[in-house]
């Protein structure tokens, strides 16, 4: 018996099909406007819109709608048992990605459009050829790599993301490696009456799996071998989630010359580096732990020596739990930092920032902003019906990342209201949520 609140299934699938067709027309129009063909899945050539910051608002929305509507249409018309079984078996794909990424299969296939036989790949990777072939066939079935002839595999535009020099490969290795090893202990941890409700970083599935917290792991003998990959993963995370969107996500052209942007916990400053390149009239103060700031100084000397020479950037060490940032900056920018910490620690971080701000300073929190899967009139830019309000599968990565943060740090990604609540508790008033691609830029002013 159908639920009394359920819409007509036929009407729903027809509407989903209409959304797909209309959005495909928008995508084709955008590529034609750029005098470009849409790169085939089998292509290894770059397209004009391969990164979030290269996409117009129209194209970005069309891509979201296509991904969300295709998944929702599939789930609507497919047998429920088939859908749930596929979800349960989904863990095999990241395992396969971990193996072929560690073995650098994509690297070995560079410049070989006709592909290599699994026997040759087995010799190059020192992995049993028949077993490697089974992994590659699973991935090719999910459109990562292509099987050009039986047992002969080649790269495609998806597998190129696994080339070891691509930062996204570091992200894939990190998530399918130490993060996934910890995440499989999530049920065990949440079911434990002693630690299930804890917000301590010492009471996480990651600790249960690795014997140490995320913050200490990369100083252990095991974790130190992965330290460089972790650094690469953070750059890859920025690539995927649109760090280059920062110059497009705020009205920087209206900000006065020599305004100071304090990049709090900014790592090597790769996000603010892009901002300065786009708006050289600004100044940046990069603040992080001393060793990280030293890495940032070297990074900027290579990537933007002019900014260093002209003193458009400063490097100031900071432990934001024991020190306050530099005082009276115009903008305090904090990117993908708060999601590392439970709310109690976020309050401490924001309180320290607030103490350093002048009356006209602004706080910009650049994080994933979760939406409920049901419609909420207070949230802008919701998906068109009958899609889920949060774009469903097209925006599922923030929800995956939320569980990653739970498993690794006992922390979380947050909704807009949760950001607003933290701001109100620390002396801030919400101004605006700016669209920053997959993430959001939450603007606050001081009370």
C-alpha positions as CSV (number, residue, x, y, z in Angstrom):
1,X,0.0,0.0,0.0
2,X,1.4,3.4,-1.0
3,X,2.1,6.0,1.6
4,X,-0.6,8.7,1.6
5,X,2.2,11.3,1.3
6,X,4.0,9.6,-1.6
7,X,3.8,11.4,-5.0
8,X,2.8,9.7,-8.2
9,X,5.7,7.6,-9.3
10,X,5.0,8.1,-13.0
11,X,4.8,11.9,-12.5
12,X,8.1,11.8,-10.6
13,X,10.1,9.9,-13.1
14,X,8.7,12.0,-16.0
15,X,9.8,15.2,-14.1
16,X,13.2,13.7,-13.4
17,X,13.6,12.9,-17.0
18,X,12.6,16.4,-18.0
19,X,15.2,17.9,-15.6
20,X,17.9,15.7,-17.1
21,X,17.0,16.6,-20.7
22,X,16.9,20.4,-19.9
23,X,20.2,20.3,-17.9
24,X,21.9,18.3,-20.7
25,X,20.9,21.0,-23.1
26,X,22.5,23.6,-20.7
27,X,25.7,21.6,-20.5
28,X,25.9,21.3,-24.3
29,X,25.3,25.0,-24.7
30,X,28.1,25.9,-22.3
31,X,30.6,23.6,-24.1
32,X,29.5,25.0,-27.5
33,X,29.9,28.5,-26.1
34,X,33.5,27.6,-25.3
35,X,34.0,26.1,-28.8
36,X,34.7,22.8,-27.2
37,X,33.4,19.2,-27.4
38,X,32.5,17.4,-24.2
39,X,35.4,15.1,-23.5
40,X,34.3,11.5,-23.8
41,X,34.8,9.2,-20.8
42,X,37.5,7.4,-22.8
43,X,39.3,10.7,-23.4
44,X,42.6,11.6,-21.6
45,X,42.4,15.2,-22.7
46,X,41.6,18.0,-20.3
47,X,38.3,19.8,-20.7
48,X,37.6,23.5,-20.3
49,X,35.5,23.0,-17.2
50,X,37.3,20.3,-15.3
51,X,37.7,22.3,-12.1
52,X,34.8,24.0,-10.1
53,X,36.2,27.5,-10.4
54,X,36.1,27.2,-14.3
55,X,32.4,26.5,-14.4
56,X,29.7,29.2,-14.7
57,X,26.8,29.2,-12.3
58,X,24.6,27.9,-15.0
59,X,26.9,24.9,-15.8
60,X,27.5,24.1,-12.2
61,X,23.8,23.9,-11.5
62,X,23.1,21.8,-14.6
63,X,25.8,19.3,-13.5
64,X,24.3,19.1,-10.0
65,X,20.9,18.4,-11.4
66,X,22.1,15.8,-13.9
67,X,24.0,13.8,-11.2
68,X,21.2,14.1,-8.6
69,X,18.3,13.4,-11.1
70,X,20.0,10.4,-12.7
71,X,20.6,8.8,-9.3
72,X,17.1,9.5,-8.1
73,X,15.6,8.2,-11.3
74,X,17.6,5.0,-11.0
75,X,16.6,4.5,-7.4
76,X,13.0,5.2,-8.2
77,X,12.6,2.6,-11.0
78,X,15.1,-0.1,-9.8
79,X,14.1,-2.9,-7.5
80,X,14.9,-1.8,-3.9
81,X,16.8,-5.0,-3.1
82,X,19.1,-4.4,-6.1
83,X,19.8,-0.8,-4.9
84,X,20.5,-1.7,-1.3
85,X,22.7,-4.7,-2.2
86,X,24.8,-2.4,-4.5
87,X,25.2,0.0,-1.7
88,X,26.4,-2.7,0.7
89,X,28.9,-4.0,-1.9
90,X,30.2,-0.4,-2.5
91,X,33.1,-0.8,-0.1
92,X,35.0,-2.9,-2.7
93,X,35.5,0.0,-5.0
94,X,37.6,2.1,-2.6
95,X,39.6,-1.0,-1.7
96,X,40.4,-1.5,-5.4
97,X,41.3,2.2,-5.7
98,X,43.7,1.8,-2.7
99,X,45.5,-1.1,-4.4
100,X,45.8,0.4,-7.9
101,X,46.7,3.8,-6.5
102,X,49.5,2.4,-4.3
103,X,50.8,0.4,-7.2
104,X,50.7,3.5,-9.5
105,X,48.9,1.7,-12.2
106,X,47.7,5.0,-13.8
107,X,51.3,6.1,-13.9
108,X,52.4,3.0,-15.8
109,X,49.6,3.5,-18.3
110,X,50.6,7.1,-19.1
111,X,51.3,7.6,-22.8
112,X,49.9,4.2,-23.7
113,X,46.5,4.8,-25.3
114,X,46.3,1.2,-26.5
115,X,46.8,0.0,-22.9
116,X,48.8,-2.7,-21.3
117,X,48.0,-6.4,-20.7
118,X,47.5,-7.3,-17.1
119,X,50.6,-9.6,-17.3
120,X,52.7,-6.6,-18.1
121,X,51.1,-4.5,-15.4
122,X,51.6,-7.3,-13.0
123,X,55.4,-7.3,-13.7
124,X,55.5,-3.5,-13.4
125,X,53.6,-3.4,-10.1
126,X,54.8,-6.7,-8.5
127,X,51.1,-7.7,-8.1
128,X,49.7,-11.0,-9.2
129,X,48.4,-10.3,-12.7
130,X,45.1,-12.2,-12.5
131,X,44.2,-10.5,-9.2
132,X,45.2,-7.1,-10.5
133,X,43.0,-7.7,-13.6
134,X,40.0,-8.4,-11.4
135,X,40.5,-5.1,-9.5
136,X,40.9,-3.2,-12.7
137,X,37.8,-4.8,-14.3
138,X,35.7,-3.7,-11.3
139,X,37.0,-0.1,-11.6
140,X,36.5,-0.1,-15.4
141,X,32.9,-1.3,-14.8
142,X,32.5,1.9,-12.7
143,X,34.2,4.0,-15.5
144,X,37.6,4.4,-13.9
145,X,40.1,3.0,-16.5
146,X,38.9,1.3,-19.6
147,X,39.3,-2.3,-20.8
148,X,40.2,-1.7,-24.4
149,X,40.5,-5.5,-25.2
150,X,40.1,-8.5,-22.9
151,X,42.6,-8.1,-20.1
152,X,44.2,-5.0,-21.6
153,X,43.6,-1.8,-19.7
154,X,44.2,1.9,-20.5
155,X,43.6,5.2,-18.7
156,X,40.6,7.4,-19.2
157,X,39.9,10.9,-17.9
158,X,38.7,9.4,-14.5
159,X,41.7,7.2,-13.9
160,X,44.1,10.1,-14.7
161,X,43.1,11.5,-11.3
162,X,45.1,8.5,-9.8
163,X,48.4,9.6,-11.4
164,X,50.8,10.0,-8.5
165,X,51.6,13.6,-9.3
166,X,48.0,14.6,-9.2
167,X,47.1,15.8,-5.7
168,X,43.7,14.1,-5.9
169,X,45.6,10.7,-5.9
170,X,46.9,11.6,-2.5
171,X,43.3,12.3,-1.3
172,X,42.1,9.0,-2.7
173,X,45.0,7.2,-0.9
174,X,44.4,9.0,2.4
175,X,40.6,8.3,2.4
176,X,40.8,4.7,1.2
177,X,43.8,4.0,3.5
178,X,44.1,5.2,7.1
179,X,40.7,6.9,7.1
180,X,38.8,3.8,5.9
181,X,40.7,1.5,8.2
182,X,39.5,3.6,11.1
183,X,35.9,4.1,9.8
184,X,35.2,0.3,9.8
185,X,35.3,0.5,13.6
186,X,32.6,3.1,13.7
187,X,29.8,0.7,14.7
188,X,32.0,-0.8,17.4
189,X,32.8,2.7,18.8
190,X,29.2,4.1,18.7
191,X,27.9,0.9,20.4
192,X,30.3,1.3,23.3
193,X,28.5,2.8,26.3
194,X,31.8,4.4,27.6
195,X,32.9,6.3,24.5
196,X,29.8,6.3,22.2
197,X,28.8,9.8,23.3
198,X,32.3,11.2,23.7
199,X,33.7,14.1,21.7
200,X,37.3,13.4,22.6
201,X,39.7,12.8,19.8
202,X,41.0,9.9,22.0
203,X,37.7,8.1,21.8
204,X,37.4,7.6,18.0
205,X,37.3,4.6,15.7
206,X,40.6,5.9,14.3
207,X,42.2,5.4,17.7
208,X,40.7,2.0,18.0
209,X,42.2,1.0,14.7
210,X,45.5,2.7,14.8
211,X,46.3,3.1,18.5
212,X,46.7,6.8,18.4
213,X,44.7,9.9,17.5
214,X,44.7,11.5,14.0
215,X,46.8,14.4,15.3
216,X,49.5,12.1,16.5
217,X,49.3,9.4,13.9
218,X,51.7,11.0,11.4
219,X,54.5,11.2,14.0
220,X,54.4,7.4,14.5
221,X,56.7,5.1,12.6
222,X,53.7,3.8,10.6
223,X,52.1,7.2,10.0
224,X,55.4,9.1,9.2
225,X,55.6,7.1,6.0
226,X,52.3,8.6,4.9
227,X,53.1,12.2,6.0
228,X,53.8,13.5,2.5
229,X,50.7,11.7,1.1
230,X,48.6,13.4,3.8
231,X,50.0,16.8,2.8
232,X,49.3,16.0,-0.9
233,X,45.8,14.8,0.2
234,X,45.0,18.2,1.7
235,X,45.9,19.9,-1.5
236,X,43.8,17.4,-3.4
237,X,40.9,18.1,-1.1
238,X,41.2,21.7,-2.0
239,X,41.2,20.8,-5.7
240,X,38.1,18.7,-5.4
241,X,36.1,21.0,-3.2
242,X,37.0,24.2,-5.0
243,X,39.7,26.1,-3.1
244,X,40.2,28.1,-6.2
245,X,36.7,29.3,-5.8
246,X,37.7,31.7,-3.1
247,X,38.5,34.6,-5.4
248,X,35.0,34.1,-7.0
249,X,33.1,33.6,-3.8
250,X,33.2,37.0,-2.3
251,X,33.1,40.7,-3.5
252,X,36.9,41.1,-3.3
253,X,36.9,43.7,-6.0
254,X,35.0,46.0,-3.6
255,X,37.5,45.5,-0.8
256,X,39.9,48.5,-0.3
257,X,43.5,48.4,-1.3
258,X,45.9,47.0,1.4
259,X,43.1,45.3,3.3
260,X,44.6,42.5,5.4
261,X,43.3,38.9,5.2
262,X,44.4,36.8,8.1
263,X,44.5,33.2,6.9
264,X,44.0,31.3,10.2
265,X,45.2,27.7,10.2
266,X,45.9,28.1,6.5
267,X,48.5,25.4,6.1
268,X,50.9,26.4,3.4
269,X,48.5,29.1,2.3
270,X,47.5,27.6,-1.0
271,X,44.0,29.0,-0.7
272,X,45.1,32.6,0.1
273,X,47.8,32.3,-2.6
274,X,45.1,32.0,-5.2
275,X,43.3,35.0,-3.7
276,X,46.4,37.2,-3.9
277,X,47.1,36.2,-7.4
278,X,43.6,37.3,-8.4
279,X,43.6,40.4,-6.2
280,X,47.1,41.6,-5.7
281,X,45.9,44.8,-4.0
282,X,45.2,42.7,-0.8
283,X,47.6,41.6,1.9
284,X,47.7,38.2,3.6
285,X,49.0,37.1,7.0
286,X,49.4,33.4,7.0
287,X,49.1,31.9,10.5
288,X,49.5,28.3,11.6
289,X,51.9,26.2,13.7
290,X,55.6,27.1,13.3
291,X,56.6,24.2,11.2
292,X,53.6,24.6,8.9
293,X,54.3,28.3,8.5
294,X,57.9,27.5,7.5
295,X,56.5,25.2,4.8
296,X,54.2,28.0,3.7
297,X,57.1,30.4,3.5
298,X,59.0,28.1,1.1
299,X,55.8,27.4,-0.9
300,X,55.1,31.1,-1.5
301,X,58.7,31.7,-2.4
302,X,58.3,29.3,-5.3
303,X,54.7,30.0,-6.2
304,X,54.5,33.8,-5.7
305,X,58.0,35.3,-5.0
306,X,56.7,38.7,-6.0
307,X,54.2,38.7,-3.1
308,X,57.0,37.8,-0.7
309,X,59.4,40.4,-2.0
310,X,56.7,43.2,-1.9
311,X,55.6,42.1,1.6
312,X,52.1,41.4,0.4
313,X,52.3,38.3,2.6
314,X,53.5,37.7,6.2
315,X,54.2,34.5,8.0
316,X,53.3,34.5,11.7
317,X,53.3,31.4,13.8
318,X,50.1,30.7,15.8
319,X,48.7,28.0,18.1
320,X,45.0,29.1,18.1
321,X,44.3,27.3,21.4
322,X,46.9,29.2,23.3
323,X,47.4,32.4,21.3
324,X,45.2,35.0,19.6
325,X,45.7,35.8,15.9
326,X,47.3,39.1,14.8
327,X,45.2,42.1,15.8
328,X,42.9,44.3,13.7
329,X,43.0,42.5,10.5
330,X,40.2,43.4,8.0
331,X,39.2,39.8,7.3
332,X,39.8,36.7,9.3
333,X,39.6,33.7,7.0
334,X,39.5,30.2,8.4
335,X,39.2,27.3,5.9
336,X,38.4,23.6,6.7
337,X,39.7,24.0,10.3
338,X,36.6,24.0,12.4
339,X,35.5,20.7,11.1
340,X,38.5,19.1,12.8
341,X,37.2,20.0,16.2
342,X,34.2,19.4,18.4
343,X,32.0,22.5,19.1
344,X,33.6,23.2,22.5
345,X,37.0,23.6,20.8
346,X,35.5,25.6,17.9
347,X,34.1,28.1,20.5
348,X,37.7,28.5,21.9
349,X,39.1,29.1,18.4
350,X,36.4,31.6,17.5
351,X,36.7,33.4,20.8
352,X,40.4,33.9,20.2
353,X,39.7,35.3,16.7
354,X,37.0,37.6,18.1
355,X,39.5,39.1,20.6
356,X,41.8,40.1,17.7
357,X,39.2,41.7,15.5
358,X,38.4,45.4,15.2
359,X,34.9,46.8,15.1
360,X,34.7,46.7,11.2
361,X,36.5,43.3,10.8
362,X,34.8,40.4,9.1
363,X,35.0,36.7,9.8
364,X,34.8,34.3,6.8
365,X,34.4,30.6,7.6
366,X,35.1,28.5,4.5
367,X,33.6,25.0,5.2
368,X,31.2,22.5,3.9
369,X,27.7,23.6,4.9
370,X,25.3,20.7,5.3
371,X,21.7,20.9,4.4
372,X,18.8,18.8,5.6
373,X,17.5,16.3,3.0
374,X,14.0,17.9,3.4
375,X,13.0,21.4,2.2
376,X,13.7,24.3,4.5
377,X,12.5,27.8,3.6
378,X,15.5,29.3,5.5
379,X,18.0,27.7,3.2
380,X,18.8,29.4,-0.2
381,X,19.6,27.6,-3.5
382,X,17.7,24.4,-2.9
383,X,17.4,21.8,-5.6
384,X,14.3,21.9,-7.9
385,X,11.6,19.4,-7.1
386,X,11.3,16.5,-7.1
387,X,15.0,16.3,-6.2
388,X,16.0,16.1,-2.6
389,X,16.4,19.7,-1.4
390,X,20.2,19.1,-0.8
391,X,20.7,17.7,-4.3
392,X,21.0,14.1,-3.0
393,X,23.8,12.1,-4.6
394,X,25.2,15.1,-6.4
395,X,26.2,16.6,-3.0
396,X,26.8,13.4,-1.0
397,X,30.5,14.0,-0.4
398,X,30.0,16.5,2.4
399,X,27.9,13.9,4.2
400,X,30.5,11.3,3.6
401,X,33.1,13.7,4.9
402,X,30.9,14.4,8.0
403,X,31.2,10.7,8.9
404,X,34.9,10.8,8.1
405,X,35.4,13.6,10.6
406,X,33.3,11.6,13.2
407,X,35.5,8.5,12.7
408,X,38.8,10.3,12.7
409,X,38.4,13.3,15.1
410,X,35.1,13.0,16.8
411,X,34.2,16.2,15.1
412,X,31.8,17.2,12.3
413,X,30.7,19.1,9.3
414,X,27.9,21.6,10.2
415,X,24.7,23.1,9.0
416,X,24.3,26.8,8.5
417,X,22.4,27.1,11.7
418,X,25.1,25.3,13.7
419,X,27.6,27.9,12.3
420,X,25.3,30.7,13.3
421,X,24.8,29.3,16.8
422,X,28.6,29.1,17.3
423,X,29.0,32.7,16.0
424,X,26.3,34.0,18.4
425,X,28.0,32.4,21.3
426,X,31.4,34.1,20.5
427,X,30.3,37.6,19.7
428,X,29.4,37.4,16.0
429,X,26.4,38.2,13.9
430,X,25.6,36.2,10.7
431,X,25.7,38.3,7.5
432,X,25.5,36.0,4.5
433,X,26.2,32.6,3.1
434,X,28.2,33.0,-0.1
435,X,28.3,30.2,-2.7
436,X,31.8,28.7,-2.8
437,X,31.2,25.7,-5.0
438,X,30.9,22.5,-2.9
439,X,31.7,24.4,0.2
440,X,30.2,27.7,1.5
441,X,31.7,30.9,2.7
442,X,29.9,32.0,5.9
443,X,30.3,35.7,6.6
444,X,30.0,37.2,10.1
445,X,30.6,40.7,11.5
446,X,31.4,41.5,15.1
447,X,28.5,42.3,17.4
